[in-house]
């Protein structure tokens, strides 16, 4: 982040869903919020935040729009920050582009890649229920309907390093179409006593004759009568082309990526700049691998969300992490994503500002607890340090939905 300067962490263009026009009895509605605590770095509750916009309302903690114009498709929105002495500290103008929901004859196939928030598939299910003819693809599913590539506890680097479980790692010398993955992985999937958090969502698979696989670090091939070793030291590389060759049913029309929670969750202030740079480099590696498969498939990069309050961090992690440090790191990721990828729509790269739209107080699970052991007074605090509630996941889904609707409407 820029030293001693407030940054307003919004992309140049916001793609928002709007309600359907001309409803006889209104049943379709939308709401979208920009929470100031999330998008200002640093955030000072003493500052006065003004919004210059013809639409929506400034509620003090957020800009909210839930009544939409239907005579315009785009409008400017300016956010201004003033200190207690009336001095302007920052200003940014973005363009809001409203997206109409249509019934499409052809599905938009979306591949979602991410960590535990994608593994939960809650924001994905929300979109599948509210938008017409979205089809979510991937190798993992808990209901046989919603598929994705979500892996709980994973950082970006895990997708490059976990040779047993990463769906995108392939031996450089192996054909993607016939590579069945890790023998150890399929043994775990088939084991009824497996770790459910890691291995649920996959159906058992038996490696077929002619297919290659890794076992014990070696590259093997299954034959009609047994197996043979092809390499004692295969090099596994992140290869999106081979992923599609192996899983043609996962061929996407758009790709959504949501990472960040594990990349900098326990990162110190001193290491933040280095770790953020690593995060961006890994994001660029993934984008590059996708571009080697397709020069123009749309890629949606979701700006990761901040976490719960300090109580939730202490409850979960004791003294090994903190809410403010985590927010600092997440906002550093967001700032770097803006510098690297904002305004790249002509390259079919879009930023989805989930960071902006999740309620920092009521978008997370909450619980009541006594203020101390002797008091009968109970207060409400966040109950999870990084994972949203169902409400928060829906807000995240709405934000991604605006971009996906743009892409779907363009596809027709």
N, C-alpha and C positions, 0 to 999 in steps of 0.2 A: 504494500500500500504506500501511497505517497506520504512522506513524513510531514507531520503537523498539519494535515489537510483533511477536511471531511470529504469522504467519497460517498456518492449516492449510487448504490449498487443496483442500477436498473439498466437493461439493454436499451438500445436506441428505439426498438419497436416492441410493443406489447400486443400479443394476439389474444383477444378476449372473446369468449363465447357470449352471445347475447340471446335473449329470449326470442321466441318466434313472434312475428308481427301478425296482427289481425286475429287474435284468438277470441272466439266468442265467449268462452268461459276460460279465463287464464289458468292453465295447468302447467305451462312451461315457464320456468323462471331461472334466473342466473344471478349470482353475486360474485364480485371479485374485490379483493382488498389488497392494499399496499400497507403493510405494517411498518411504521417508521423505525421501530426498534430493530427490525431485521435488516433494513436497507441502508442505514446510516452507519458509517464507520469513521470515527467513533460516534456512538450515540450518547447524547447528553440530554437527560430528561428536562433540563432547565431551558433548552433551546425552544424557540417558537418556530413551528413548522407550518408554512403557508403553502396552499395549493392553488395554482391559477389554472382553472379548467372550467369549461362551460357545463360539464356534466359531473355527476357524482357528488359526494359530500365529504368534507373534512371533519372527522369526528375527534380530532386531537391526537389520538393514538394511531390513526390510519385514515387513508382515503378509501372510500367505499363506493362502489357503483352497483346498484341493483335495479335502476330504472334506465333503460337504454333508448337512445334515439334510433329511429328507423329511417330517417331522411338523410343521414350521413353515415359513411362507413369508416371514417377515420377522423380523429381530432387530436390536437396537442394537449399535453399535460405537463405543467411546470411545477417543480417542487423547489421551494426556497427555504433556507435555514437562516434564522436570525438569532443572535445571542441576546442576553438580558439587557444590553445597552442599545439594541436596535441596529446592530451592525450585521450586514449580510455576511454569512460564513460560507455559504455554498448555494449553488443553483444548478438545476439540470432540467432540460426539456426533452421529453420522449414523445413518440407518436403511438397512440392507441388505435389499433386496427380491429374492428369488430368482425367476428366470424359468424356466419349464419349456418345453422344446423340443417342439413338436407338428408333426404332419404336417397342413398346411393344404390345403384344396381350392381356395382362392383365393390368388393371389400377392399379396404386398405389394410394390408398385412403389416403388422408392427412387431418388431423384435425389441424387447426391453432387456437391457443389460444392467445389472446393478448388484447391490449388497443386500442386507436383510430387509430393507424397505421394499425392494423389488421382490425378494423371496416371499414376503408376506402376501404379495399380489393384490393388496387391498386397493391401492390407487388404480391398478389396472382393471380390477373388477368393477370399480366405480365407473370407469370410462366405458367398459363393455356394456354396462347397463344403461347408460344415459345417451350414448352416441350410436347412430345407426351404422351397422355393417363394418365395425372394426373387428379385425381378426388378429389376435395376439399369438405369435408363434415363438417357438423355442423348444428345448429338449426337456424342460421341467414343467410339471403340472401336478396339481393336487386334486383337480376335479375333472380332468380330461377335456376341459373346454378352454380354460385360460392357460396359455403356455408362456414361458419366459426363460431368461437366463439370470436368475437371481440367486446369489450365494451369500448366506448369512455370515458375517464376520470377515468378509473379504475386503481387502484394499485393491486398488488398481494393480499393484505389483503381484498380487496373488494370481491374477489371471495369466500372468507371464511365468509364474514360478511353480504353481501346484500341478505337477506332472501327472498326478493321479486323477484329479477332479476337474481341471479346467477344460471346458468344452472346445476351446480354441487352440489348444496345443497339439501339434502334429509333428511326427518325425520328419525331418527335412527330406529323408530318402524314401519316405513312404507315400503311396498314392492316397489322397484324402478320401476317395470314395470307398476304399476297402479297409481303411484304418478303423478298428473297432474301439480303440481307446485302451484304458488300463485294465488288465486282468484283475488286479486287486480291487479296483473300483466296482466291477461287476460282481465280484465275490461279496463285497459288502452290501450291495443293493439286494442281492438274493438272500442274505442272512437275515432271518426274522429278528435277530437280536441286534441289528445294526443301530448306529446312532441316528435316530429319526430326524434330528435337525439337519444333519449333513446329507443323508441318503434318501429321505422321503421325497416323493415327487418323480421318481424314476422307476420304470418297469424293468424287471430282471431281463437280461439279454444273454443269450448263448452265442459265443463267437463261432462263426461259420467257417468251413473250409475255404481257403483262398483269402481270408481276411488276415490282416496283420494286427498286432497288439503289443503292448509293452507288459513285461512282467519282470520284477526284480531288477528294473533298470535296463533290461535288454529288449531289443526289438525282435519279435517272434512272428512266425506265420503259421496259421493252422492249416494242416494238410488233410487229405482224406484218411490218412492212416495215423496221424500224430501231429507233430509240430517241428519246426526247424528254426534255428537262430539265424537272423539276418544281420544283426549288429550287436556287439557287446556294449557299445557306447553310443547309442543314437542321440542325435541333437534334436530336441523338441523346440519348436518355434511357434510363435503366435501367428496363425495363418487363417484369415477369415475366408479366403477362397476355398481352402480345403474343408472348412466347417460347412460351407454351403454344398460342396460336393458330397460330403458325408450325409448331410441332412437337407436335401432339396426341399422337403416339406417346410423348412424354416426360412425359405427365401423371402426376404422382406421387401415391402414397398417403402418403408421408413424404419429407422433405427433410433431408439431412445436410450440414452446412457445417463444413469444416476449413480454417482460415486462420491466419496468424500468423507463419510462418517467414520470409517475405519482408518483412512489414510492419515488423518491428523487428530484423531480423538485424544490421544495422550501425548501430543507433541508440545514441547516446551516453547516459550516465547523465543528463546535463543535459537532453536532449530526451525522455527516456523518458515522463514524465507527459503531455506534449503529444501524443506519437505514440500512446500507449495510448488517450488520449481520442479521437483521430481514428479509431483502429481500432474502438472501441466505437460511434462514430457511424456508421461505414460498415456495421458489423454490423446496427445498428438500421435503416439505410436498406434493406438487403437484406431483413430481416425485414418491414419495412413494405411493400416492393414485393410480397413473397409474400402478405402479408395482404390487399392490395388485390385479389389474384386469389382467395384463399380465406381465409375468416375462421377456419377451424379445421383446416387441414391440419397435422399434427404437424411441428414443426421441431426437429431435433436439432443443438445447437451443441456441437461437440467442442472441449474445452479442449486447446490445442496442446501438443506435447511439448517437453521440453528437448532440448539438442543433445549432441553428442559431447564428448570430453574436450579439454583445452587443446592437446594435441599435434595433434589433428585440425584444430583451428581454425588453428593456426600453419601446418600443412602446406598447407591450402587457401587461406588468406587472408593469410598473412604477418603483418603487424602491423595490419591494418585491422579486425579484429574479435577477440572473445575469448569463451571458454566461459562465464566467470562473468558477464560483461556480458549475454550472450545469455540465460542462465538468469534473470538479474534481470528482463529485459524480458518474457520468456515468463511468468514468475510474476506480473508486474504485470498482464499481459493476463488471466491466470487469475483474479486477485483482482477485477479489474474486471468480468469476466464473472459471477462469483459475486454481486457486489453488484447487477448489473443484471438478471440472468436467473434466479438460483437461486430455487426455489420457485414457478416460473411454470407448473407442469404444468397448472393449471386453464385456462391460456391455450394449452395444447398446445405449450409450449416446454420442451425437455428438455436438460439438460446431460449430456454424455458425457465423463467425466474420463480421456481418453486420457493426459493428463499423469501421472496417478497410477500407471498400470499398465505403463508401458514400462520395461524394465530399463535403468538409466542406464549400465551397464557392458557387459552382454552383449546388449543390444537393438540395438546398432550394429555395423556391420562392423568387424572388427579385423585388424590386421597386426602382424607382428614387425619390429623395426628395431634397429639397433645404438645403444647409449646415446651413443656418439660415434665419430668416425672411427677412433680408435686402439684402442678396446676391442673385444674379441670378444664381450662380453656383449650379448645381445639381450633386449628386453622387448616386451611386447604393449601396444598402444595402439589407440584407436578410429581407424578409417580414413576416416570421413566425419563432417563437422562438424554436419550437421543431419538427414541421411537415415538411417532405421533400416535394420537388416538384415532378412532375411526373418523372423527371430524377432521383432523389434520390431514389424514390420507385423502379424504375427499377434496379438500382444498388444493392439495398437490395435484390430484387428478384433473381438477378443473383447469389448472394452469397448463399442464401438458396437453389437455384436450383442445385448448385454443389453437396450439400449433398444429396438432394432428388434424383438426378440422380444416385449417388452411390447406394442408397438404392433400387431404381427401377431396376438398372442393376443386383443387387444381387438377387432380387426377380425373375427376368426373365420376 
